[in-house]
Amino acid sequence: MTRVCRSFTAPVWVSEFGTCNDWSYWAFNGTESTGASRAFGSAETYGVLDTQWSSPARASLLQALQARQRVVQTP
């Protein structure tokens, strides 16, 4: 098996845990699923996306997340 390394790639981490103020963010989705205290389709309190899943939920959250992204290499 040949392994190919490409410039400017990074792993994608998908998980069911995180935090809203450190190295990961809960959750990306804009709406809730079903659960004990959840209503299907309701706005996700910590969601990055809006309820249509097409735009950021809050501009301030997007700005805070973008500020954490540091450019270490450019094409």
C-alpha positions in Angstrom: 0.0 0.0 0.0 1.3 3.4 -1.0 0.8 6.3 1.4 0.4 9.7 -0.1 1.1 12.9 1.9 -0.4 16.1 0.6 0.4 19.6 1.6 -2.1 21.6 3.5 -4.2 18.7 4.8 -5.3 18.1 8.3 -7.3 15.3 10.1 -11.0 15.9 10.7 -12.2 15.0 14.2 -15.8 14.1 14.6 -17.0 13.2 18.0 -19.8 13.4 20.5 -18.0 15.3 23.2 -16.4 18.7 23.4 -16.5 22.0 25.2 -17.6 25.5 24.2 -14.5 27.3 25.4 -11.3 25.3 24.7 -9.9 23.0 22.0 -13.1 21.7 20.6 -16.6 22.9 20.2 -19.9 21.3 20.9 -21.7 21.1 18.5 -21.5 22.0 14.8 -25.1 21.2 14.0 -27.8 23.9 14.2 -30.7 21.7 15.5 -31.2 19.2 18.3 -32.0 15.6 17.9 -34.4 13.7 20.2 -33.5 13.0 23.8 -34.7 13.2 27.4 -34.6 17.0 27.5 -34.3 17.7 23.8 -36.9 18.5 21.1 -36.2 17.4 17.6 -35.6 20.3 15.3 -35.1 22.9 18.1 -32.2 25.2 17.9 -29.0 23.7 19.3 -27.9 25.9 22.2 -24.2 25.4 21.5 -24.5 24.9 17.7 -22.1 26.6 15.4 -24.7 26.7 12.6 -28.1 28.3 12.5 -31.3 26.1 12.4 -31.2 26.0 8.6 -27.6 24.7 8.8 -26.6 27.3 6.2 -25.0 30.2 8.2 -23.3 30.8 11.5 -25.7 30.9 14.5 -24.0 33.9 15.9 -21.4 36.3 14.4 -19.7 36.7 17.7 -19.1 32.9 17.9 -17.8 32.8 14.4 -15.3 35.6 15.2 -14.2 33.9 18.3 -13.5 30.6 16.5 -11.8 32.3 13.6 -9.5 34.1 16.1 -8.4 30.7 17.4 -7.3 29.6 13.9 -3.7 30.4 13.4 -2.2 30.3 9.9 0.9 28.3 10.0 1.5 27.7 6.3 0.1 29.2 3.2 -0.2 27.7 -0.3 
